[in-house]
Amino acid sequence: MEDYRIVDLYWARNEAAIAESDRKYGRMLQSLSYSLLSSREDAEECVNDTYLDAWNAMPTARPAYLGAFLSKITRRISVDRWRHIHREKRGGVQSVLEELGECIPAAGGVEEDYENGRLSRELNTFLRLLPTEKRVMFLRRYFYSQSLAEIAEALDVSEGKVKVTLHRLREQLRQRLEEQELL
């Protein structure tokens, strides 16, 4: 079923919207959540929470790309769940967040800037300007929290290339955010 038809079901408050969303995007959302949590049960709960959040958001939002809309919700819920589970532990997603911490502003300012869209717009512009391979590396690492080995395998490049490219991209992003006075 086409995205716009599924969105119409949400707007009509028809529960078939959830079934259609799950049929079309369930595997992708499960995979995204599992890559962050490494637990099938937690991933399943996060995906179910995603459908609830989408259901509640639809009266005010009419997403053009339902898959991206649902992915964003799933990622937010999964990261929140991960933080709750690993408050005192380090590694995995924590190391990815620390990498980005080098070039993203500290808490407080981030939330305010993100709320008004400045940081979001700058990140989107930065990503749009990147060549496809670099954009894919960046998103696989910092959105999907994939390991360097997984990214290298998917793109058929060496882990070293992925590591160096991501380091350079973080530096470019940091410079861009400094230029825009977001850092």
N, C-alpha and C positions, 0 to 999 in steps of 0.2 A: 504494500500500500504506500502511496506517495506521502511525503511528510506533511504537506498542506492538508491532506485528508485526515491524518492522525491528529493534527493540531485542531482541526474542526471538531473532531470527536471530543477532545479535551474541552473545547469551548462549549460544546453542547452538554458537557458533564456526563458523557457516555463512558461507562467503565470499560468499554471495548478499547478505548484509547490506550489503556495500560497494557492490555494483551497485545495490541498491535505494536506498541513501542517495544515490548519485550521480544516479540517475534522478530522485529527488524533490527533492534540494537542491543538486545540482551547479552549476546555473546561478547560484543565489543565492550560493553559496560562492565561485565564480569571480569574480563581480561584486564581492563584498566584498574579496577579496584583490587584485583588479586595481585597485580604487579606492585602495588603499594603496600598491601597488607600481608601477603603470603598466607592467607587463610581463606579457604573456600567459603566457610560459614560466614565470616565477617564480610567478605566480598558480596555474598548473596544478600545479607542484611543491608549493606550500603546501596545496592542496586534497588532493593525494595523501597528504601528511604528516598532514593532518587525519584522514583515514580510518584511517591507521595508529594515530594517537593515540587515536582513538575505539575502535578494536579493542582496544587495550591497556587502556583505561580501563573498558570495559564489565564486566569481572568484578566491579568494585567499585562502579560507578555504574550506575544504572538511570534515565536521564533521562526526565522526563515529557514534555518538549518537545524532541524530537530536533533540530529545526531550530535552536533557540537554543543547544543543547549544541554542535552542530557549528560554528555561527557563532562562538561564543566561542573554540573551539579554532583555527579558521581565522584569526581576528583576532590571537590571540596569536602564532601561527606567522608570520603576515605582518608584524606589527610587529617581531618578532625579525629576520626576514629583511631588512626595510627598514633597521633599525638597523645590521645587519652591512654592508649595501651602502653606506650613507650615513654612515659614521662621522665623516667630516670635512665632509660637505656639509650645507647648511641649506635650509629651505623645505619646502613640502608638509606632510607628516606632522609634521615638526619644529615648524613654526609652530603646528599644532594642539596639540601636546604643550606648547609654551611657553605658549599661552593657558590651558590647564588648570593649568599650573604655578603660576599666580597664586592658585589656590584649593585645590589639592591639596597635602598635606604633602610635604616634601622626602624624597628617597630615604633609606632606612634605616628610618625610622619608618613609612613607607608600607608597606613589605614586611611588617613585623611586624604592623601593624594590619590589613593586608589578609589576612594569613595567618589571623589569629584572627577575621576576618569583620566587624570593627567598621566599617571604611571601606566595605566592600561593602554592608553593611546600611544605612548612612547614605546612600550614593549611591542605592540602590534605593528607600528611603523618600522621598528628595528627588524622584526621578523620578516616583514614584507620585502624589505630591501636586501635580504640575504639570498644568495643562490640557493637553489632547492636542496642540495645535499647538506649544506650547513644548517639550513632551517630545520630539516628533518632531524639532524643530529641534536640540535638544541631542544626541539620539542620532545624527542624520544627520551632525552636525559632529564629535562627539567619539568616536563608535564607528565610524562608517563613513568618517570623514575626508573628507566631501564639502565642496566649496568653497561659499562664500556664494552664488555665482551658481546653483549646482546646487540648493541648498536653496530659494532664492527661486523658482526656476522650478518646482520640484516642488510647492511650497505656494502658488504663485500670489500671492506677496507681493513687496515690493521688497527689494533687497539691503540697503538701509539699515535696514529693519525687522528683518531677520535679524541684522544686525550689532549693533544696539542691544539686541535681545532677548537674544542670546547674552551680551553684556556684562553685562546685568542678572542673567541666570541665574548667571553665574560669581560675581558679587557675592553673590547669595543663597546659593549653595552654600558660598562661603567663610565667610559669617556662620554658617551652620548648622554647619559643621565646627568653627568656633571655639567655638560654644555647646556642642558635644559634646566639646570639648577634644581634638579630633583635629588641630588646627593649632597 
